[in-house]
Amino acid sequence: MAAFRDGLRALGWPNIKIEARWGGGNVERTNAYAAELVGLSPDVIFAYFNAQLGPLSRQTRTIPIVFVGASDPVGARYVESLSRPGGNITGFTLYEPSLAGKWLSVLRELSPSLSRIALLVNPATAVLRGTFYNKALSDAAASLGIESEIMNVSSSEDIETGIASLARQGVSGLIVAPDTFSEVNGDLIVSAAAKHRVPTVYAISRYAKRGGLVSYGPNVPDAVRRATTYVDRILRGENPADLPVQAPIKFDLVINLNTAKALGVTAPESFLLRADEVIE
């Protein structure tokens, strides 16, 4: 929200009225908020992640929507194509399937003896019912001789149980798929990973700053600020159908050395030199 407001202010909208809603990972509440916002007939709607964009796209085909973070917008039929969306929706993607291989390689570099990797995801809120990264992860893990599994979760209890089970299966690591559910339950995931001593990689840097081992992914505030340029252009009369969907341009690698020490993980000097931020 800070990046969004700052971006609009810099573009000449210091006093724009913003009606904000946050579903907190609750599907029913998010659906209700989507209907409520559309009912207000705003000039433009800003949506974060698929969990928010999906309900909004079903509520209106006319009010312009700018998103950040929706994965596979063509496959999900939010837009006709990336170069020419063709409808009332456009925006900025954050994640693509190939990132699963990158996340695995980050963990493997920190834990060379890694023998098993799990992807934590909630099918109810994640893109493509939680299958977006499956093939890329399976292929990357197979190429490294690592077993892979999908940890489907839908509650806080599932998170604790799943991570505890993973910890009992040899030298294991965890990838937390970026999603509204993992955002809401971020502190719980970080805590459970620390408790059961499971090296974990996250897609968003604030997890590493809150105690997670390592994160790699697009710089979200940067993407949000870029999205405000589309909000600005739409408010000034441009058609979202003509504004191409854009990919992220800034990625961050962040490692928490305090957590690494607690887990007995030693980060190579080359890794530390590549990191955008090292938390000590």
N, C-alpha and C positions, 0 to 999 in steps of 0.2 A: 504493500500500500504506500509506503514511503517513496519508493522508486516511482510508482505510478503518479502520485501527486507532484513529486519533484519534476518529473518529465513534462507533465501538463503545464506546470507553472513556468517552466523554462520556455515553453512554446507559446506563451501568452494567454494562458487560461488560469489565472491565480484564484479566481472566485467561482469556478465552475461547480455546480451542485453535483455531488456524488452520493448516490444511494448504494450503500455497501451491504452485502449479505455474505455470510460464510456458513456453509452447511456442515462443516466439521466432520466430513466423512460419512455423515448420515444420509443415505440415499433418499429416504422419504422427505427429510427436511430440505435437501438440496432441490428436489423436484418442486416442492412447494415454493421455495424462494425463487426458482426460475419463473414459475407462473406469476408470482407476485411482481417481480421486476418487469416482466413483459407487460403486465397490466398497467404499469406506470407510464407506458409509452415513451421511454427515454429516446434521446437522439441517437445514442449508441450504447452498446453494452460491451463491457470488457470481461472476458472469461479466462479463468486460470485452470489448466488441465482438462482432460477429457471428462472427468466426473461432473464438471460444471457445464462444459460446452454441450455435452449430449442432451441434457434436459432443456437447455436454452434453445438448441436447434430444433427441438420438437415443438417448442411453443410458438416460434415465429419464423416466418420466411421473408419478412419485410424489414424488421428493425436491424440495422447494421450491427454485426458482432465482430469484435477483434479479440482473438485468443492468443494466449501464450502457453505453450506446453502440450497442446493436443498432438498426439502421435498419430501418424498415418491418416491425415485428414482426407486424403483421396479415398483410401480404402473404407473409411468410416462414412463416406459420402457427405462430408461437411462441405467439400469443394469439388468442382468438376476436374480441376487440375491445379498444380502448384503455380504454374505461370499465369493462369487466368482462372481464378476461383469461380466466377460465373454466377454467384448468388449473393446472399446478404452476409456471408461469412468470409473472413480472411484473417491472417495473423502470422505468428512466428512459432515454428516448431522448436522443441528442445532436444528430443531424444529419438534415436533410431535404433533398430535391432542390433546393428554392429557394435554398439556400445557395450553389449554384454561381454563380448570378447575382450574389450579394453578393460572392463572392470575385473574380469578374471585374471588378466595379465598383471594388473596392479597388485592383486592379492598374492599371486604366485611369486612375484618379485619380493614381497615382504615375507612370505612363508613358502620357501622353496620345496618343503616336504609335503605341501598340500596334496591330499589324495581325494578329497570330495568337496564339491561346491553345491550350495543350494541357493535358489532364487526365491526370496520372500515376496509374495504378491497376493493381493486380494482380488479374486476374479469378479467380484460384484462391482468394483469401482475402477479396475484397471482396463486399459485399452485391449480390445479383442479378447475380452473375458480372461485376461491374464496370460495370454499366449504370445504376446508381441515379441518377447525376447527368447522364446523357447528354443527355436531352431538354431539361432546364432549362438546361444549358450551351449547347447548340446554339441554343435560342431567344434566350437573352440575348446571345450573340455575334452572331447575325444582326441583332438590333435595333440593335447598335452598329456594324455593318458590319465585324465582325472574323471572320476564319476560325477555325474550331475543329477540333480533332482529339483523339482518345483515344490516349494513349500507354500501351499495354498492356505491362507489364513483369513478369518473374517471377524475375529474378536481379540481382545487383549489376552484372553486365556489361550487362544491358539498360538499367539506369538511366544509366550513363555514355554508352552509345551513343545512347540516345534523347534525352538532353539536349543532347549534342553536335550531333545532327542538327537539333534544334529551333533551336539557336543559329544555324545556317546559313540559316534561312528568314526572314530579314528581322527586323523588330522584334517579337520573340516574348516571350511570358510563359508561366509554368507554374503550374498549380494542383496541389497534392499532395493527393490524396484521403485522408481519415483512415481508417486501416486498420492492422491488426497489421503488415503487411509494411512500410508506410511508417514505422511506429514503429521497427521493428528496423533499418531502413536509413536512419534520419533523418540521421545524420551524413554518410553518403555522398551523400545527395540534396543537402544543404546545400552540401557541398564541390563537387559537380559543377555546381550552379547558379552558384556563385561563380566557379569555374574558367572556365565558358563564358559568364559574364556574362548570365545569364538571370534577369530579375526573377521572383521566385517568391513565391506566397502559400500559407500553410499553415493548417490548421484548428486547430492546437494551439499555444499560446503558447510552449511550451518550444523550438520550432524557431527562433523569432525570437531567443530568448535564447541559442541556440547558434550564431547567425550567419546565420540565414535573414533575408530582407528584411522580411517582414511576416506577421502571422498574424491571423486573425479566426475566432472560433468560441466554442462554449460553454466555460465555465470547468469543466474536468474535475474537479479536486479538489472543487469545490462540488457537482457532480452525484454524486460518489462519497459525500460526506458525507450527502447527502440519501438515497442508496440504503441507507445503514446504518440509517435509520429503518425501512425495510421489513424488513431483516434482524432488527432488534429486535422488531418487531411479530409477525413469523412465529415467532421463538423464544419469544414470550410467548403463542402459541396462535392467531394469526390465520391465515386461509387466503389464500394468494397469489392464488387465483381471484377474491377480492373486492377486491384492492388495485389501483386503476386505474394504468395506465401513464402516467407523467408526462413532460412535455417540460422542456427546460432553461429556467432563468429568468435566468441570468447569462451574458453574452457579453463577451469581451475583444477589443480591438483593440490590437495591440502592433507597434511598428515599431522596427527596428534602424537607427539613423542611421549607424553605422559601415559597415554593409553598403550602405546607400543611397549613401553617399559613394563607396565603392569601385565601385559600378555606375554612377555618374553620375546617380543619381536624386535629384531635389529634391522633397521632400515639401511640399505647400502648407501654409501656416500653419493653415488651417481643419482640415486632416487631423491635424496635430499636436495641436490643441486637443481634437479628438474622441478621440484615442488614450487608452486606459487606462494604457498604459505606453510611454515613449519611452526606448529604450536608447541611451546615448551613450558 
